[in-house]
Amino acid sequence: MKQKNSKKTFIVIISTITVILVLYTLIGIYENRTGSIRSEFTFKVTENEAINVQGIVFRDEYNKKGKTNEAIILGNVSDIYSPVVSDGESIAKGDTIAYVFDSESQLEAYEEITKLKKEVDNLTKLQDKENIEYLDVNLLNSEISNVVSEYVKICDENHLSSIDSVVTEINYKIASKQIIAGKKLNFSSDIEKLSRKIKKLNKKIKEKKEIKAPFAGYFVSHIDGYESLCKYSDISENGISPDNVEKLLSQEIKSSEKAYGKIINQHSWFFVFNMKFTDSSKLKLKNSVTVDFPEKGIENVPMTISSINRDGNKVAVVLKCMTMNEDLLGLRIENAKVNISNHTGCKINSDALKSENGVVGVYVHSGNIAIFKPIEVLYSADGYVVAQPLILNEEKNNGGAADSSHTLKPYDKIILKGRNLYDGKVIS
C-alpha cells in the first residue's frame, strides 16, 4: 500500500514538473517571437545643458596713477577707522567712505551713535504710522508672511548684512496691525532717551578725519590682491589666452595693503575660465547664458559670451555680466555651472531608442498596436534624452498635413523592451 502511494506521489511530481517545463518552453517561444513588453510614459520637461568650470572674476578695479592703483584707497597701518558706506553701494566722487579716529574709544562711541540713530529713525517711522487711517488687513497679513519668509531665507543663506532692514520692515508691519486693532503707539519717551545718549556720546568724539572717494563707482571694503593682476580694458578688448587663465588661477595672492576699501569703476564685469575645445562647440560669441555659483548660493546670473580664444585643445572663454550687487562683488576664484541652453521636449529613457531605416525614434504602445514615432534628440544625459517629434516627408498625406498618429506627444506610452517590434505590430 505504501509502495503504491509512493508511486502515485512520484507520478504527480513528475507530471507537475513536466507541465511547468512545457509552460516555460511555450512562454519562451512566445517571448522570442513577440517579446515581453515593458513600457513607461514620457512627459514634457525643460533641461539645462550646463558645463562645470573653475574661473576667475575681473572688474574695473585698476585705476593706475603713477605707481599707485587709485582704485584702492590706502590708509596707514595704524589707522583706526569705520566705513560709512556698505559693500556694493554706489558712490559719487568726493563722497565720504570712512571716518578715521584718534582712539579706539572714539571709534566705539561713533559706532554706538550710528546704532542708536538707526533705532531713533525706526521708532520715528513706527510712530508716524499712527496717521494711517485705513489698511487692508488681508494684504497686511500677506505682507507680514512674505517678510518673515525673507528673514528666514536671509538667515539660511547667511546674508546677515541685510538683516537689519528686514527686521525693521517686520516691525513696521506688526505696528501697522496693532494700529488696526486700535492700539495707540507712542515712542516719544524712548526717542528722547536715545537722543540724550547720542548727545552724550558725541562729546567723546573730539575730531574725525573724512576719507573721500577719488572717483565715482561701487564701493567694496575687501582687498584680495587680484585688483592689479589683469586690466579690465585688456580683457574687454582682446579677451584672454588659455595660458594666462591657468597662471591667474594658480597664483597664490596675499594682500598686505592696509586700505579703507576700493572702488569698482564699471558696472560690468568679466568671468573667465578655460575649457576643452571639444566642449566649446556650442558656445557662440554674443550668445546669452546664465551662470550658477553653487558654493555661494548664487543662481541664474545673466551673462553674454564676450570672447573665445583657442590654443590647441584649450579654449579661454570670457563672459560679460551687466548685473552688480553685494553678493556678486564678493566673487573672485569660483567653481561655476555655465548653463549654455535650455531644451524643452519629451523625456525618454535611453533604452527606448531605436533606429529604423536610419531614422531614430521610439515605439509607442497605442491600444494593442506598436507604432514607430521618429524623433529628433535635442539633449542627451546619463540614461535619458530630451527629444521632439520628427516629421518625415513620407509621413505627409496628399494634402501636405503631417500624419499625427506617428507624432510623439507627452504622455505617450514608450516601449522600453520588446522583441521583433515593427510599426503596426499587434501586441498584448
Protein Blocks (a to p, Z undefined) as FASTA:
>chain_A
ZZmmmmmmmmmmmmmmmmmmmmmmmmmmmmmmnopadddddddddddddddddddddddf
bccehjbcfklccddfklccddfbdehiacdehiafbdcdfbfklmmmmmmmmmmmmmmm
mmmmmmmmmmpmbdcfklmmmmmmmmmmmmmmmmmnopaklmmmmmmmmmmmmmmmmmmn
opacdfklmmmmmmmmmmmmmmmmmbacddddfbgcdddfbdghlmmmpcfklmmmnopa
fklmmmmmmpccddfbdcfbdcdfbfbdcddddddfklmmmpcghiacddddfknopahi
acddfbdcdehjbccdddddfbdcfklmmpccdcddddfbacddddddfklpcceehiac
ddddehjaccddddddfbdcehiacddddddfklpcfkopacfklcccehiacdfbdghi
aehiacZZ
